[in-house]
Amino acid sequence: MKEENQINQKQQHRFFVVEFLALAFLFGLLGILVSHFFESSVYSNIDQNIVHQQKMVLLRPAESIQNNDQLNPGDGGPTRFQADTVIYSESGKILNTATLGNRYVILKKLKFDPKTTGQLMTQKVNGNSFRTVMMKVKNQNTKQVNYVLIAENIDTQTSIIKEFDKLLIIILVIFWLAAILISYALSSYFMGPILRSWNKQQEFVSNAAHELRTPLTIIQNKLEYLFTKPKSQVIDETEPINQALNETKRLSRLTSELLTVARSDSNRIQVDPVAVELSDFMQETVEPYAEVAASQDKQLSFGNTVDGFVKIDVDLLKQVLVILLDNALKYTKAGDQINVFSEPVGKNSWKLTVSNTGESISDADKQRIFERFYRVDKSRNQDTGGNGLGLSIASWIIGQHHGKITVTDVAPTGVAFICTLPRNFK
């Protein structure tokens, strides 16, 4: 059990790690994409402004640029205070020093590189960030060449991007912490059915092995005993032969029920509803058991007040009725009474009741009586050949009919199994 718990914990831990990594990756990827698109949007607006100014400069006469006129487009375009123009000679000397004013101290440190003509770049000078583009201007008359650098200060935008990234990181950290909780919750949620199924399977295998071991051991012991009596005649050893035969029958019934349970778990049993008259179905199924009850000095009666047809899987519901009748015969004594009765419940349902005046069942046992391999009295079940699978199979069959099975007390003593079913099961 301890080893199984360790395996289950490792599996749950593995689910947790995989789910956390998946969520963390998705949140991280989302953060990178959001940051990238936000930064691209900010730089896109800046670049549009620079490109607009670039076009305006190219529209001015080359002579005015070469005469160091102040370049400040005034056509109502998206110009900004942060934008400056620096005019260079072909050798890289700044020609518009006077118009730059105090900004000259910073702008003179911008990189002059004719090879970057036409390229949008980001430059950093003394802690200030600039978005720049270099243009080449040539006078067609004098053949004089000048370079114009449009530089826009983007400190404000850079600060906004940094603050946005900080906020985004904080949000991602919160999301990652939430991912831990979500991953743990999901791993527990998805492992729950798996663990229940695993425990159910382990319990089934353990119980089945235990139930099979008992009749096999008895058969083996009886055969070994008979092997020690080679000269005995059959009539002298009827008791061990009869015991071995009874255990063989019990083993056959047990393997059949185990096969039914296994098929029900794998959904290999198909429910095939057909319309039948309950009066005929009840008489055909219950009547043979009346003779068995009479032979045991017990009274079995049956009746039906359901008119018309109901839809059921005849074979499966017959199995339910056989299970309930078999239990009633096993757990009643001579003189007890067994009643089988079907009656309508409203317009769309009907119920089948199998009751007896035998011993009552405690409330604690009623809660677990439909569990697999559960037996109210194990010692008594060993005498009667019960293995705790019949009522579990009956409950499954009723559930497949979209119905419900319950157990109640009968005054003064006894129990009643009540199966409530729809009339038109599909």
C-alpha positions as CSV (number, residue, x, y, z in Angstrom):
1,M,0.0,0.0,0.0
2,K,2.8,2.4,0.9
3,E,4.5,1.6,-2.4
4,E,1.3,2.3,-4.3
5,N,0.8,5.6,-2.5
6,Q,4.4,6.6,-3.5
7,I,3.6,5.7,-7.2
8,N,0.4,7.7,-7.1
9,Q,2.2,10.7,-5.5
10,K,4.9,10.6,-8.2
11,Q,2.3,10.4,-10.9
12,Q,0.5,13.4,-9.4
13,H,3.7,15.3,-9.0
14,R,4.5,14.6,-12.7
15,F,1.1,15.9,-13.7
16,F,1.7,19.0,-11.6
17,V,5.1,19.8,-13.1
18,V,3.8,19.3,-16.7
19,E,0.8,21.4,-16.2
20,F,2.8,24.2,-14.4
21,L,5.4,24.3,-17.1
22,A,2.7,24.4,-19.8
23,L,0.9,27.3,-18.0
24,A,4.2,29.1,-17.2
25,F,5.3,28.8,-20.9
26,L,1.9,30.1,-22.1
27,F,1.9,33.0,-19.7
28,G,5.6,33.8,-20.5
29,L,4.9,33.7,-24.2
30,L,1.9,35.9,-23.8
31,G,4.0,38.4,-21.8
32,I,6.7,38.5,-24.5
33,L,4.1,39.0,-27.3
34,V,2.3,41.8,-25.4
35,S,5.6,43.5,-24.6
36,H,6.8,43.2,-28.2
37,F,3.5,44.6,-29.7
38,F,3.4,47.4,-27.2
39,E,7.0,48.4,-27.9
40,S,6.4,48.1,-31.7
41,S,3.3,50.3,-31.4
42,V,5.3,53.0,-29.6
43,Y,8.2,52.9,-32.0
44,S,5.8,52.8,-34.9
45,N,4.4,56.2,-33.9
46,I,7.8,57.7,-33.5
47,D,9.0,56.3,-36.8
48,Q,6.0,57.7,-38.6
49,N,6.8,61.2,-37.3
50,I,10.5,60.9,-38.4
51,V,9.5,59.6,-41.8
52,H,7.1,62.5,-42.2
53,Q,9.8,65.0,-41.3
54,Q,12.2,63.2,-43.7
55,K,9.7,63.7,-46.5
56,M,9.3,67.4,-45.6
57,V,13.1,67.9,-45.7
58,L,13.4,66.3,-49.1
59,L,10.8,68.7,-50.4
60,R,12.8,71.8,-49.4
61,P,15.3,73.3,-51.9
62,A,18.8,72.0,-51.5
63,E,20.1,75.6,-51.4
64,S,18.1,76.4,-48.2
65,I,19.6,73.3,-46.5
66,Q,23.1,74.1,-47.6
67,N,22.6,77.7,-46.3
68,N,21.9,76.3,-42.8
69,D,18.3,77.3,-42.7
70,Q,16.4,76.0,-39.7
71,L,14.5,72.9,-40.7
72,N,11.1,72.9,-39.0
73,P,8.3,71.6,-41.1
74,G,5.2,73.7,-40.7
75,D,2.6,72.2,-42.8
76,G,0.5,70.9,-39.9
77,G,2.0,67.4,-40.0
78,P,2.8,65.4,-36.8
79,T,5.9,67.3,-35.7
80,R,7.0,67.1,-32.1
81,F,9.0,69.2,-29.8
82,Q,11.5,66.4,-29.2
83,A,12.6,66.3,-32.9
84,D,15.8,68.1,-34.0
85,T,17.6,68.3,-37.3
86,V,21.4,68.3,-37.5
87,I,23.0,69.3,-40.8
88,Y,26.4,67.9,-41.6
89,S,28.9,68.7,-44.3
90,E,30.3,65.9,-46.4
91,S,33.2,65.6,-44.0
92,G,30.9,65.3,-40.9
93,K,31.1,68.9,-39.6
94,I,27.9,70.2,-38.0
95,L,26.7,73.3,-40.0
96,N,23.7,74.4,-38.0
97,T,25.3,74.8,-34.6
98,A,23.7,78.1,-33.9
99,T,20.2,76.9,-34.5
100,L,20.6,73.9,-32.2
101,G,21.3,76.1,-29.2
102,N,21.9,74.3,-25.9
103,R,21.0,71.0,-27.5
104,Y,24.2,71.1,-29.5
105,V,26.2,69.8,-26.5
106,I,24.2,66.5,-26.7
107,L,23.4,66.3,-30.4
108,K,27.1,66.7,-31.4
109,K,27.8,63.3,-29.9
110,L,25.3,61.5,-32.2
111,K,27.1,59.1,-34.5
112,F,27.8,60.5,-38.0
113,D,27.9,57.5,-40.4
114,P,27.0,58.1,-44.1
115,K,26.7,54.3,-44.5
116,T,23.5,54.3,-42.4
117,T,21.7,56.7,-44.8
118,G,18.0,55.9,-44.9
119,Q,18.1,53.6,-41.9
120,L,16.0,54.2,-38.7
121,M,18.3,53.7,-35.7
122,T,18.2,54.2,-31.9
123,Q,21.2,55.9,-30.4
124,K,22.0,56.6,-26.7
125,V,24.0,59.7,-25.7
126,N,24.7,60.7,-22.1
127,G,21.7,58.7,-20.9
128,N,19.4,60.2,-23.5
129,S,17.8,58.0,-26.2
130,F,17.2,59.2,-29.7
131,R,15.5,57.7,-32.8
132,T,17.5,58.9,-35.8
133,V,17.6,58.7,-39.6
134,M,20.3,60.1,-41.9
135,M,19.6,61.7,-45.3
136,K,21.8,62.7,-48.2
137,V,21.1,66.1,-49.9
138,K,22.9,67.1,-53.1
139,N,22.7,70.4,-54.9
140,Q,22.4,69.7,-58.5
141,N,23.9,73.1,-59.5
142,T,27.0,73.2,-57.2
143,K,27.2,69.4,-56.7
144,Q,27.7,70.1,-53.0
145,V,26.7,67.2,-50.7
146,N,25.3,67.6,-47.2
147,Y,23.8,65.2,-44.7
148,V,20.8,65.8,-42.6
149,L,20.2,63.8,-39.4
150,I,16.7,63.9,-38.0
151,A,16.9,63.0,-34.3
152,E,13.9,62.6,-32.0
153,N,14.3,62.3,-28.3
154,I,12.5,59.2,-27.1
155,D,13.3,59.3,-23.3
156,T,9.6,59.6,-22.4
157,Q,8.6,56.7,-24.6
158,T,11.5,54.6,-23.4
159,S,10.5,55.3,-19.8
160,I,6.9,54.3,-20.6
161,I,8.1,51.0,-22.1
162,K,10.3,50.2,-19.1
163,E,7.5,50.9,-16.7
164,F,5.1,48.8,-18.8
165,D,7.6,45.9,-18.8
166,K,8.0,46.2,-15.0
167,L,4.2,46.1,-14.6
168,L,4.0,43.2,-17.0
169,I,6.7,41.3,-15.1
170,I,4.7,41.8,-11.8
171,I,1.5,40.5,-13.5
172,L,3.4,37.5,-14.9
173,V,4.8,36.7,-11.5
174,I,1.2,36.8,-10.1
175,F,0.0,34.7,-13.0
176,W,2.9,32.2,-12.4
177,L,1.9,31.9,-8.7
178,A,-1.7,31.4,-9.8
179,A,-0.4,28.8,-12.3
180,I,1.1,26.9,-9.3
181,L,-2.3,26.8,-7.6
182,I,-4.1,26.0,-10.8
183,S,-1.6,23.2,-11.7
184,Y,-2.0,21.7,-8.2
185,A,-5.8,21.9,-8.4
186,L,-5.8,20.4,-11.9
187,S,-3.4,17.6,-11.1
188,S,-5.6,16.7,-8.1
189,Y,-8.7,17.0,-10.1
190,F,-7.5,14.8,-13.0
191,M,-5.7,12.4,-10.8
192,G,-8.8,11.8,-8.7
193,P,-10.7,9.6,-11.2
194,I,-7.4,7.8,-12.2
195,L,-6.6,7.1,-8.5
196,R,-10.1,6.0,-7.8
197,S,-10.1,3.7,-10.9
198,W,-6.6,2.4,-9.9
199,N,-7.7,1.7,-6.3
200,K,-10.9,0.1,-7.6
201,Q,-9.0,-2.1,-9.9
202,Q,-6.5,-3.1,-7.2
203,E,-9.4,-3.8,-4.8
204,F,-11.2,-5.8,-7.4
205,V,-8.2,-8.0,-8.2
206,S,-7.5,-8.5,-4.5
207,N,-11.1,-9.5,-3.7
208,A,-11.4,-11.6,-6.8
209,A,-8.2,-13.5,-5.9
210,H,-9.5,-14.0,-2.4
211,E,-12.9,-15.3,-3.5
212,L,-11.3,-17.6,-6.1
213,R,-8.8,-19.0,-3.6
214,T,-11.4,-20.3,-1.2
215,P,-13.3,-22.7,-3.5
216,L,-10.1,-23.8,-5.2
217,T,-8.5,-24.6,-1.9
218,I,-11.6,-26.7,-0.8
219,I,-11.6,-28.5,-4.2
220,Q,-7.9,-29.2,-3.9
221,N,-8.2,-30.5,-0.4
222,K,-11.1,-32.8,-1.2
223,L,-9.3,-34.2,-4.3
224,E,-6.2,-34.8,-2.3
225,Y,-8.3,-36.6,0.3
226,L,-9.9,-38.8,-2.3
227,F,-6.4,-39.5,-3.7
228,T,-5.5,-41.1,-0.3
229,K,-8.5,-43.5,-0.7
230,P,-7.8,-45.4,-3.9
231,K,-9.8,-48.5,-2.9
232,S,-12.9,-46.6,-1.7
233,Q,-16.1,-46.7,-3.7
234,V,-17.9,-43.5,-4.8
235,I,-20.8,-44.2,-2.5
236,D,-18.4,-44.3,0.5
237,E,-17.0,-40.8,-0.3
238,T,-20.2,-38.9,-1.3
239,E,-19.6,-36.2,1.2
240,P,-16.2,-34.9,-0.1
241,I,-17.4,-35.4,-3.7
242,N,-20.5,-33.4,-2.9
243,Q,-18.5,-30.6,-1.3
244,A,-16.1,-30.4,-4.2
245,L,-19.1,-30.3,-6.6
246,N,-20.7,-27.5,-4.6
247,E,-17.5,-25.5,-4.7
248,T,-17.2,-26.1,-8.4
249,K,-20.7,-24.7,-8.9
250,R,-19.8,-21.8,-6.7
251,L,-16.6,-21.2,-8.6
252,S,-18.5,-21.3,-11.9
253,R,-21.0,-18.7,-10.6
254,L,-18.3,-16.5,-9.3
255,T,-16.3,-16.5,-12.5
256,S,-19.5,-15.7,-14.4
257,E,-20.2,-12.7,-12.1
258,L,-16.6,-11.6,-12.3
259,L,-16.9,-11.6,-16.1
260,T,-20.1,-9.6,-15.9
261,V,-18.4,-7.0,-13.7
262,A,-15.3,-6.8,-16.0
263,R,-17.6,-6.3,-19.0
264,S,-19.6,-3.7,-17.3
265,D,-16.4,-1.7,-16.5
266,S,-15.3,-1.9,-20.1
267,N,-18.7,-1.0,-21.4
268,R,-18.8,-4.2,-23.4
269,I,-22.4,-5.1,-22.3
270,Q,-24.9,-3.5,-24.7
271,V,-28.4,-2.7,-23.3
272,D,-31.1,-3.8,-25.8
273,P,-34.5,-2.5,-24.7
274,V,-37.6,-4.1,-26.1
275,A,-41.3,-3.6,-25.3
276,V,-42.7,-6.3,-23.1
277,E,-45.8,-7.0,-20.9
278,L,-44.7,-7.2,-17.3
279,S,-47.3,-9.8,-16.3
280,D,-45.9,-12.3,-18.8
281,F,-42.3,-11.4,-17.9
282,M,-42.9,-11.7,-14.1
283,Q,-44.7,-15.0,-14.4
284,E,-42.0,-16.5,-16.6
285,T,-39.2,-15.4,-14.3
286,V,-40.7,-15.8,-10.8
287,E,-42.8,-18.9,-11.1
288,P,-39.8,-21.4,-11.1
289,Y,-38.7,-19.9,-7.8
290,A,-42.1,-20.4,-6.2
291,E,-41.5,-24.2,-6.4
292,V,-38.0,-23.7,-4.8
293,A,-39.5,-21.6,-2.0
294,A,-42.2,-24.2,-1.4
295,S,-39.6,-26.9,-1.1
296,Q,-37.9,-24.8,1.7
297,D,-41.2,-24.2,3.5
298,K,-41.2,-20.6,2.4
299,Q,-44.1,-18.7,0.7
300,L,-43.4,-16.7,-2.5
301,S,-46.1,-14.6,-4.1
302,F,-45.9,-12.2,-7.0
303,G,-48.2,-9.7,-8.7
304,N,-48.4,-6.9,-11.2
305,T,-50.6,-3.8,-11.7
306,V,-48.6,-2.2,-14.5
307,D,-50.8,-2.1,-17.6
308,G,-49.5,-2.1,-21.2
309,F,-45.9,-2.4,-22.3
310,V,-42.7,-1.2,-20.7
311,K,-39.3,-1.1,-22.4
312,I,-36.5,-3.2,-20.7
313,D,-33.6,-5.4,-21.6
314,V,-35.3,-8.7,-20.9
315,D,-32.1,-10.7,-20.2
316,L,-30.5,-8.0,-17.9
317,L,-33.6,-7.3,-15.9
318,K,-34.3,-11.0,-15.6
319,Q,-30.8,-11.2,-14.1
320,V,-31.7,-8.5,-11.6
321,L,-34.8,-10.4,-10.6
322,V,-32.9,-13.6,-10.2
323,I,-30.3,-12.0,-8.1
324,L,-32.9,-10.5,-5.7
325,L,-34.9,-13.7,-5.5
326,D,-31.7,-15.7,-4.9
327,N,-30.8,-13.4,-2.0
328,A,-34.3,-13.6,-0.6
329,L,-34.2,-17.4,-0.6
330,K,-30.7,-17.5,0.9
331,Y,-31.4,-15.1,3.8
332,T,-34.8,-16.3,4.9
333,K,-35.8,-19.2,7.1
334,A,-38.6,-21.7,6.9
335,G,-42.0,-20.0,7.4
336,D,-40.8,-16.6,6.0
337,Q,-42.5,-14.9,3.2
338,I,-41.2,-13.5,-0.1
339,N,-43.2,-11.0,-2.2
340,V,-42.5,-9.8,-5.7
341,F,-44.6,-6.9,-6.9
342,S,-44.6,-4.4,-9.8
343,E,-46.7,-1.3,-9.9
344,P,-46.9,2.0,-11.8
345,V,-45.3,5.2,-10.4
346,G,-47.0,8.1,-12.1
347,K,-47.3,8.1,-15.9
348,N,-43.7,7.6,-16.9
349,S,-42.3,5.2,-14.3
350,W,-42.8,1.9,-12.6
351,K,-41.2,0.0,-9.7
352,L,-40.3,-3.5,-8.9
353,T,-40.3,-4.5,-5.3
354,V,-38.8,-7.8,-3.9
355,S,-39.3,-8.0,-0.2
356,N,-39.0,-10.7,2.5
357,T,-39.7,-11.2,6.2
358,G,-36.2,-12.4,7.0
359,E,-33.6,-10.6,9.0
360,S,-33.3,-6.8,8.7
361,I,-30.2,-5.0,7.5
362,S,-28.5,-2.3,9.6
363,D,-28.4,1.3,8.4
364,A,-24.6,1.1,8.1
365,D,-24.8,-2.0,5.9
366,K,-27.5,-0.3,3.7
367,Q,-25.0,2.4,2.8
368,R,-22.5,-0.2,1.4
369,I,-24.7,-3.1,0.4
370,F,-24.4,-2.3,-3.4
371,E,-20.6,-2.2,-3.3
372,R,-18.6,-4.9,-4.9
373,F,-17.6,-7.8,-2.7
374,Y,-19.4,-6.2,0.3
375,R,-21.2,-8.8,2.5
376,V,-23.4,-8.0,5.5
377,D,-22.4,-11.2,7.3
378,K,-19.2,-12.9,5.9
379,S,-19.7,-16.0,7.9
380,R,-23.3,-16.4,6.8
381,N,-22.3,-15.7,3.2
382,Q,-19.8,-18.5,3.3
383,D,-22.5,-20.9,4.2
384,T,-24.9,-19.6,1.5
385,G,-22.2,-19.3,-1.2
386,G,-22.5,-15.5,-1.5
387,N,-19.6,-13.5,-2.7
388,G,-20.9,-9.9,-2.6
389,L,-21.1,-9.3,-6.4
390,G,-24.8,-9.9,-7.1
391,L,-26.3,-6.7,-5.7
392,S,-23.4,-4.7,-7.3
393,I,-24.3,-6.2,-10.7
394,A,-28.0,-5.5,-10.1
395,S,-27.3,-1.9,-9.2
396,W,-25.3,-1.5,-12.4
397,I,-28.0,-3.0,-14.6
398,I,-30.7,-0.8,-13.0
399,G,-28.4,2.2,-13.6
400,Q,-28.0,1.2,-17.3
401,H,-31.8,1.4,-17.5
402,H,-31.7,5.0,-16.1
403,G,-33.3,3.7,-12.9
404,K,-32.5,3.5,-9.2
405,I,-32.4,0.7,-6.7
406,T,-32.8,1.2,-3.0
407,V,-33.2,-1.0,0.1
408,T,-35.6,-0.4,3.0
409,D,-36.8,-2.1,6.1
410,V,-40.0,-4.1,6.3
411,A,-42.0,-4.1,9.6
412,P,-41.6,-5.9,11.9
413,T,-38.6,-7.6,10.3
414,G,-37.3,-8.0,6.8
415,V,-36.0,-6.0,3.9
416,A,-37.4,-4.7,0.6
417,F,-35.3,-4.0,-2.5
418,I,-37.1,-1.4,-4.7
419,C,-36.2,-0.8,-8.3
420,T,-37.7,2.3,-9.9
421,L,-37.5,2.3,-13.7
422,P,-38.8,4.5,-16.6
423,R,-41.5,3.0,-18.8
424,N,-40.0,4.1,-22.1
425,F,-36.3,3.4,-21.6
426,K,-34.3,4.1,-24.8
